[in-house]
Amino acid sequence: MGLLIRTWSAGHLRKEKELAISGPYQYTRNPLYLGNFVIGVSAAFASRSWWVLGYFAAYFLLFYPLVIKREMKSMKELFPAFFLYEKIGTPPVIIIQVIDKISNEIDVFSNAIGFWI
């Protein structure tokens, strides 16, 4: 599931060229990190070790807020319109909802799948 989220996200990302606001970016500001979180939690549970889960949680809670803060600063510099997007746009955490636009995303997903092949 984490790889699917990351693939979907990568299909909508035009790094440092335009602000991503379509696809998963309309539901969360950081879908790539959400995919990493799903992958990490899955690996921790697969290990059947509370220690691994604890280390992953500590790493994720210490590392990612710093990275996200740095990226937010960079985005504000690259895209001044980001201030408006930040006020009216996507929350920093995922909102669970039914995605009625999934048919539009299939084309983007199939293009992004080439990234993994």
C-alpha positions in Angstrom: 0.0 0.0 0.0 2.8 2.4 0.8 4.4 1.9 -2.6 1.1 2.5 -4.3 0.7 5.8 -2.4 4.3 6.8 -3.3 3.7 5.8 -7.0 0.5 7.8 -7.2 2.3 10.8 -5.6 5.3 10.6 -7.9 3.0 10.8 -10.9 1.8 14.2 -9.8 5.1 15.7 -8.7 7.0 18.2 -10.8 9.7 18.9 -8.3 10.6 22.6 -8.0 8.8 23.4 -11.3 5.2 23.6 -10.1 3.3 23.2 -6.9 1.7 19.8 -6.7 -2.0 20.2 -5.8 -3.6 17.3 -7.7 -3.9 13.6 -7.0 -2.9 12.7 -3.5 -1.7 16.2 -2.9 -5.3 17.4 -2.7 -5.8 15.2 0.4 -2.4 15.6 2.2 0.5 17.9 1.8 3.0 15.1 2.1 1.8 11.9 0.4 5.3 10.6 -0.2 5.9 10.7 3.5 2.6 9.1 4.2 3.7 6.3 1.9 7.0 6.0 3.8 5.0 5.9 7.1 2.8 3.0 5.8 5.9 1.1 4.6 7.7 1.7 7.9 4.8 0.7 10.1 4.2 -2.4 7.9 7.9 -3.4 8.2 7.7 -2.9 11.9 4.6 -5.0 12.3 6.1 -7.7 10.1 9.1 -7.8 12.3 6.8 -8.6 15.3 9.1 -6.5 17.5 7.9 -3.7 19.7 11.5 -2.4 19.7 11.5 -2.0 15.9 8.1 -0.2 16.0 9.5 2.0 18.8 12.6 2.9 16.8 10.6 3.6 13.7 8.2 5.8 15.6 11.0 7.7 17.2 12.8 8.2 13.9 9.7 9.2 12.1 8.6 11.7 14.8 12.1 13.2 15.1 13.2 13.3 11.4 10.1 14.0 9.3 8.8 17.2 11.2 12.3 18.8 10.6 12.3 17.8 6.9 8.7 19.0 6.4 9.4 22.3 8.0 12.5 22.8 5.8 10.4 21.9 2.7 7.6 24.2 3.6 10.1 27.1 3.8 11.5 26.1 0.4 8.0 25.9 -1.1 7.1 29.3 0.2 10.2 30.7 -1.5 9.7 28.9 -4.8 6.0 29.5 -5.0 4.8 32.7 -3.3 1.2 31.6 -4.1 1.8 28.8 -1.6 0.7 31.1 1.2 -2.8 31.1 -0.3 -2.7 27.4 -0.8 -1.6 26.9 2.8 -4.5 28.9 4.1 -7.3 27.4 2.0 -5.7 24.1 0.9 -4.8 20.7 2.1 -4.3 19.8 5.7 -0.9 18.3 6.8 -2.5 15.0 7.7 -4.5 12.7 5.5 -8.3 13.1 5.5 -10.0 9.8 5.1 -12.6 10.1 2.4 -14.0 8.4 -0.6 -12.0 9.4 -3.7 -14.6 10.0 -6.4 -11.8 11.1 -8.9 -10.1 7.7 -9.0 -10.8 7.2 -12.7 -8.8 10.4 -13.5 -5.9 9.1 -11.4 -5.6 5.8 -13.3 -3.9 7.4 -16.2 -1.4 9.3 -13.9 -0.8 6.1 -11.9 -0.1 4.0 -15.1 2.4 6.7 -16.2 4.1 6.7 -12.8 4.3 2.9 -12.7 7.1 3.2 -15.3 9.2 4.8 -12.5 9.2 1.6 -10.6 9.9 -0.7 -13.6 
